[in-house]
Amino acid sequence: MYGYMGRILLVDLTDRRLEDIPLSAEYARQYLGGSGLAARYLFDLVDARADPLDPASPLVFMTGPLVGTRAPSCGRFEVCARSPLTGFWGEGNAGGFWGPALRFAGYDGIIVRGAAERPVYLLVRDGRAELRDAAHLWGMDTYAVQRAIQQEAGDSSLKVAAIGAAGERLSPLAVIVNAHGRTAGRGGMGAVMGSKKLKAIAVGGRQKIPLADADRFHTAAKEALSILQDDIPSQMLHLGGTAFYVDLGMLEGDVPSKYYTQGVFDGAERLSGAAMADTILRRARTCFGCAVGCGRETSLPRYGVEAADGPEYETIASYGTQLLSDDLEGVAYAGHLCNLYGLDTISAGNTIAFVYYLFEQGIVSAGDLDGLEPRWGDIGPAITLTEWMARRQGIGDLLAQGSRAVAEHFGVPELAVHVNGMEVAMHDPRAYIGMALTYATSPRPGCHMQGDMYMLDSGDELPEWGMTAGARDEQSAEKARMTTLRQDWRCVTNALIQCHLVHPPLELVLTMLNTAAGWDMDAGELQRCGERIFHLKRLLNLRWGLTPAHDRLPKLLLQPLAEGGAAGVVPDMDVLLPAYYAARGWDPGTGGPTPAKRAELGLP
């Protein structure tokens, strides 16, 4: 089998049984890898009645056919399970070096079932796997545990994916961290890992990835690398990191501020990539095989931190503009704490911003918050609340469950900005209307990575798929159709697995895929793979109880902003959703694909 290592490690923690199973060649061709392959295996394995944190709920780590090769910016991996935050599809996508290292260890993926009686970690080296005691590692932060496992195993080259305090304490906001700050975030994959008493997975090896035509593959990869290095967006990301978007996004009204109620924040320029370069930046960081180097390593002397990772744009917005704080070092420290404790910065920051909003409205008081008085512009209470959330201490225990739980506790469920429990990401759907549909309908809801219409309508087109930019405030059937195409494209990206920020021309992607796997796939078949993956995730969500009523946006995002680049614009979901359902071929009554659509895509 070319392009794949050809096997998956099946781990039963209850019985402490490890087993190699062959990767299905049929599944690989239909679902590629990453979250696509994970969805296919989960479809076979899940018990719809099992709670996300039940031992019966599987947790899947999966790579893709380009991961660990010379294909540029393909150093990622996916972690998938039923989300404890939403109850629906959950996936986390992380960069760093862990994904390639799993392939070098001899596996395409790991499926974890059951739960250990005591904390354990999994060690996988050169095709051999073992479970080791982790009682002495339980309680360590995600940075310390990586070092401890490398030292214990006598191998500094091991790559470690681990949970921190948030995962150990089963917060549905918990993430899985590798490479000091590269996280499989959103949806609580860290909590699923914690429920299994699995502290970490360490991987490494020197096995080679079999390529069907290595010479042609490497020629295509070299050309792709050259294109990406000369690409203007790549250069912007290298110079400013993802924080370069702060200035641009603020002009367009795309950067949420004051918990989604304000269209402009004058302090945003002090949070930008340029401001970071002038103040706290130490150096750029890269993931495996990266053509860009958008990662940031920062120094935070005020907090005694010599080297911290980030902050990324989403962290800057969730802990900065959302709180009206222009304290870049404080924002970076809050993000650093999230990395140490294994918290999703988007959900954590947004939940805290919601508390600030409720405090301003007089709905919560200092008495409700263990004496804290969170006021706009002050990052201090947010840092304290982050610590409490990770430890589930005091009011932090409630916040660790997310903004939906906070809203329900204080009797204002209509005020929290979430979709099915998932805090909405840091791109305002009033600035880019297509994002309204992405947030409302994606398998992982409220997520900018599931269909980044702000990128498409900014010019990141894919003409081979008929995917073209439109007016960002357009509310039409064509906008709905473009959203479906973008979502399908991101299903492909998350299956191969490629970085979302930069990608070579589709022709080169296909050449690399085909010369790796020995296929003859064309653009049309690849597009069907993306559509098939999207629909399979939808079928899983329907199995878990999703209905058309879940395809919604929160109240605050349906109110117009008074100023800024998105002033006066509100998504018209009465127009957009029916058009989207029609474009998808979904039954309006069930919210699922019609029998004809299922047959067309060859869905189970």
Beta strands, then each sheet from edge to edge (+ up, - down):
strand 1: 7-12
strand 2: 17-22
strand 3: 59-62
strand 4: 77-82
strand 5: 89-94
strand 6: 109-113
strand 7: 120-125
strand 8: 128-133
strand 9: 159-162
strand 10: 176-178
strand 11: 182-184
strand 12: 198-204
strand 13: 281-285
strand 14: 295-300
strand 15: 305-309
strand 16: 418-419
strand 17: 422-423
sheet 1: 2+ 1- 6- 3+ 4- 5+
sheet 2: 8+ 7- 12- 9+ 10- 11+
sheet 3: 13+ 14- 15+
sheet 4: 16+ 17-
end
